[in-house]
Amino acid sequence: MRLTFSFFLSTLVLSAAGSTESPTFNRDVAPILQEHCQTCHRPGEVAPMPLLTYRQTRPFAAAIKEAVSLRKMPPWFADPRYGHFENDRRLSQKDIDTLVAWAKNGAPEGDAKDLPPPRQFIDGWNIEKPDLVLQMPAEFQVPASGTIDYQYILVPGRFERDTWVQMAEVRPGNRALVHHVVAFVRPPGSKWLAGIKPGVPYVPPKEESDMGNAGFLVGYAPGLPPTALPPGRAKLIRAGSDIIFQMHYTANGKAGTDQTRIGLKFADDSEVKERVLTLTASNHDFTIPPGEANVQVESSFEFGDATRIVSFLPHMHLRGKDFEYQAIYPTGETQTLLKVPNYSFSWQLVYVPSGDIIIPKGTKLHCTAHFDNSANNPANPDPTKTVQWGDQSWDEMMIGFFDVVFDKHADPRKLFVEKASTKKVSE
């Protein structure tokens, strides 16, 4: 009996020791990095250092511990009290505890046999291999200093028939100089940018600023993921359309060049059931006084027809503080759809609801943003300056982008109610 009890006690001790075994990179950390980090932390992507191997990761063990403990990484800013999102980047508490314990215990590498196979990426792309790649015909020379106006570059797509795009990605040629890129679809007959010539960088005069029914196809900004729509849904490029690159370059003290490209993955027309459209609720008419720490700006979009919202993308610049989307239904009821209490200009994130949000006809999507133009905002370029809408990062914007989905044969014009507060990006 004494022998049996001793054996039982020894088993318990060994079991307890095994359950508290220190995490190793190969067995415990590498799988977490593969699932949650390496999309950005690899060569050619937005993050400053790759985290693909132990040798690459070990020097940053302490930084990783701090970033995940404070939930700074992976970046995710949605208030969890409002809505559920299928692309929620937050780590589980178990993963956080694993990374913290690994760093605290000296960041051991572990047994090589425990290392999982490397995650496979398509060279140069985060989407499936594109069916069409459109690239700026020539490099753009970015000066070392000065303000650079938005450059518009027409890249002919030669779309001979209506084309459905399920995936799209912008690949900047020089991330150090490219702040953002928007690829617009200019439909045939459009008068927007009438003076532009294929391949030639163009700064439009004020009279050509009205985009009309040009459509938002895909964008790039720090942290913004590529467009990857589920099967059966796609964006439409009408036959005869052009693709216009809107290029925002920022001088950083060193001259350089850029030759940005975009990749498009098409969907078969017979497989597409629903069309995805990017819209906005934006406000161009606001003033942010110097030194003010909590200036509120609002915008709205009224729906002329029933639809469903499938994503949100709040956009402000360096003084952006917080952003909220709220649905005001025809019944008078209100619902907060997304609240971003700590907006970051460094991470332009898309928030994809776990299920489509049903929007009845007559609903208003109301957006509320706050701006911090005080000296307490460490990102503020100049707290003594009065700030208004403008293209450059030291100006401000207030745009609530959102995507809607509807039957591909439906007329998108029915979605719009022509009011001053209604802004549309694509049609």
Residue, then its C-alpha position, 0 to 999 in steps of 0.5 A: m500500500r505504501l509503495t502504491f501511494s509513493f508511486f501515485l505521489s511521484t506521478l502527480v509531481l511529474s505531471a505537475a512539472g510537465s504542465t508548468e514546462s517553460p515555453t520554447f520558441n519551436r514548440d509554443v511561440a512559432p505557431i502563434l507567430q505564424e497564425h497572428c504575426q507573420t502576415c506583417h512581420r516578414p520581408g517586404e511587408v509593413a512591419p519593421m522586422p521579420l519574425l519568421t525564425y528563432r534567430q530573427t525573433r530572439p532579439f525582440a523577446a522583451a519587446i514582444k512581451e511588452a507589446v502583447s501584455l499591453r495589447k498593442m500587438p497585434p493592432w486592434f482598436a474596436d471596443p469589444r462592447y459593441g459588435h463582433f468581428e470575424n477579423d478580430r486580431r486580438l490574441s487569446q489570453k493563453d497566447i499572451d501568457t505563452l509569449v510572456a512566459w517565454a520571454k521571462n524564462g530567457a526565450p529558449e529555442g527548444d528542440a528542433k523537432d518541435l518546430p512546425p513547417p514554415r508558413q507558406f506565402i505567395d511571393g510578393w502577394n497576400i492574396e491568391k496569385p493575381d489574374l492581372v497585375l497593373q503597374m505604374p508604367a514608370e518610376f516616380q521620382v520622390p524628392a527629399s523634401g517639400t510638399i508633394d501634391y497627390q499624383y494621379i496616374l492612369v493605368p489602362g486596364r483594357f477591360e473589354r467586358d464587365t469584370w468581377v474582382q474578388m480579391a485585390e491588393v496594392r503593392p507599394g514600390n517604396r513603403a518608406l515614401v508611399h503614405h497611401v494609395v487608392a485605386f479608383v475605377r473610372p467608368p467610361g464617359s466619366k469627365w473626372l480627370a479629363g486632362i490625364k494621359p496614360g502613365v503620366p503623373y497628373v495633378p488635377p486642377k480644381e475644376e476636375s476634382d468632382m469624382g462623379n461616379a468613380g469607384f473605390l476599388v482597393g487601397y493601401a495604407p499602413g495596416l490596411p489589409p488587401t481586399a479578399l471577398p468571400p465566394g459569391r461576392a465581388k466588386l464590379i469593373r464595367a467594360g471600358s473602365d480605366i484604373i486611376f492610381q491616387m498616390h500620396y507620397t511623403a518626403n522623408g529627407k532622402a530622395g527615392t523612387d516608387q513604382t507601385r502595382i496592384g494585383l486583381k483576382f477575378a471571379d467568374d460571372s456565373e459564380v457572383k451573386e452579390r455586388v460589394l460597393t464602397l461608400t462613405a459618410s464624410n464631412h469636409d466642412f470642419t475647423i479644429p482650433p489650436g490647442e483643443a483636445n476634444v473637437q467633435v465632428e459628425s457625418s451621416f449617410e441616409f440609405g434610400d433602399a435596404t441593404r447590408i453592411v459588411s465592413f467598416l474603415p474609419h479614416m482620420h489623420l494624426r489628430g484623430k482620437d476616436f471614431e464611432y459608427q451608429a445606425i439610426y433606424p426608421t423606428g427611431e431606435t439606435q445601435t452602435l455598430l463600431k466604436v474605436p476609442n483609441y484611433s491610430f493613424s499608423w494602423q488603418l484597420v478594416y473591421v468586418p462584422s461576424g454577420d452582415i448588418i441588416i440596414p432597412k430603407g431609411t436608416k441613417l448611418h451616423c459617424t462621430a469622431h473626435f480630434d486632439n489638436s493639443a500639445n498632449n497629443p504626441a502625434n500632433p504636427d503643430p498644436t498651434k495650427t488651426v486645422q481643416w480638411g486637407d490632403q496632407s497628413w498634417d491636415e485632417m480628414m473625417i471619413g467613415f468608409f463602409d462596404v455594402v452588399f446587394d444583389k448583383h443585378a440591383d440598381p446601386r443608385k437606389l441606395f442614395v438619397e441626395k442630401a448634402s451629408t451624403k457622399k458616395v465613393s463608388e456606383 
